[in-house]
Amino acid sequence: MKKLFFYAAAAVGMLSACSSSDDFASYDGSKDESREAIKIGVTSVAASVQTRGTGTVGGVSDGETVITPNNWDGQNVNVFMFNKGTLDLACSDINDPTTALYENAVMTTPVGAATGEANLADNEYKYYPPAGAFDFYGYRVDDAADAANAALNAEGTAYTIDFTIDGTQDVMRAETELSADDQAKIADNTNTVTEADIYSAKAARQKIQPNLLFNHLLSRFTFQVKGGNENSCPKESDTEDNTTAVKVKSIKLTSRTNGTLTIAHLPENAPADGQYIAWAEDEAESEGVTGVTTDEGKFLPFLTLKSRTATKEVEVEAAEATEEDGTTVKEGYRKDDATGKYYKTVDDANSAITETATVIPNMWVDGASAAKNVGEALLVSPGLDKYTLEVSVEQKVLSHEAATPTDGDYRVKTNVYTLDITPDMVVKDGANGVAAFEAGKSYNVIITVYGFERIEVSTTLQPWENGGDIEVGQD
């Protein structure tokens, strides 16, 4: 698939616990290489179509076509820097392990642009040691884990972190990727930079800096709801809170939820088949945790689709915020009269997604109801043979005949529907079925709901048919 690069040449800093002895002024020049600032780029790969996290990072692509913008929005990521080919933390002072340059360092990505800077809170610069080459790794688990728990495993072969997802966290992992320009510089015989120098002060002097390519490690499911008959849809006079339309109260999907992410590993200890998440097999039903048990006896919890409710304002140009007359402010925008600046209200991508998603279908028009988007998205473990979908609905229905119905004439009827979603149900580009639900791919589920139909029993009196006469007597 096409890689939608999102590069940020960022001057970044280290955690406050590290020594500041790598400051340029403290270098005594005793080595034959000068200090070069470390600049780390971050690239978010768009997904391909097929409890309190902040939801999807980046956009969606379909081959060469960008369906939704693939932009960072100021999310935090974590970065490690190791001596090349090892899991030894790179330090500004090789004799002092407390001076690690990037030990699980938190970086903030750019906002709403294909190119921008990623920074630490203090915007502190860091510099390459005068000798040696280094590896960089990154990851993002949102609030699925406490990032402070990332650590070297007992075998000393990998840095890992345990996590638990609830459907709102986009778990990602990153390794560095050389750009075509960087590869050309290495191949150029006019300089002495080689693969062995990636990444180092020597490479940085040729403007070769690490670019971390963040890959999505979960499958993404989005949902749309449409009415299947006129009875399921709202009337023009209805409101969200007062309607006889079917209301979808919740949408749930099964998933594995507990896993261990491999952030970085020794060259000879790469995970089998590139599976950087090892999923737990011992999940169990408990209070507040429901799900289904597979034919193999494995319990899979339900994850609930949620909606993003928090918003924020971003500054925009006047041309975007105003109508053609140049003065009338469009809906969703506002003008600050004190400053003359214009602002647009948008979803806050860094706010917690906590509210269960609900929806009623669009109105019935010309014999159909257009599909309506619902909720943020569910980010789930990939590769299951099937996912069980649970949809809870309710509808306000008449309790009895009423010439002019009032609220007292209605009652609320509910139901819960379950069905399995399997790879053979996927339709893309006119083709039916895929081999599996894959990590890094987004699948859209269209749910058709039908209104409750009143049971109408009619009775017809069948007349007796004359069957003829029968004469009897004593003789």
Salt bridges, closest charged atoms under 4 A:
ASP22 OD1 - LYS126 NZ 3.24
GLU33 OE2 - ARG205 NH2 3.69
ASP62 OD1 - LYS428 NZ 3.47
ASP73 OD1 - LYS312 NZ 3.43
GLU124 OE2 - LYS126 NZ 3.20
ASP135 OD1 - LYS84 NZ 3.61
ASP142 OD2 - ARG140 NH2 3.49
ASP170 OD2 - HIS216 ND1 3.01
GLU175 OE2 - ARG173 NH2 2.78
GLU177 OE1 - LYS3 NZ 3.25
ASP197 OD2 - LYS202 NZ 3.67
GLU313 OE2 - ARG334 NE 2.72
GLU320 OE2 - LYS344 NZ 3.91
GLU376 OE2 - ARG308 NH2 2.94
GLU390 OE2 - LYS252 NZ 3.90
ASP407 OD1 - LYS396 NZ 3.98
ASP409 OD1 - HIS400 NE2 2.83
ASP420 OD2 - LYS386 NZ 3.40
GLU438 OE2 - LYS441 NZ 3.20
GLU456 OE2 - ARG454 NH2 3.29
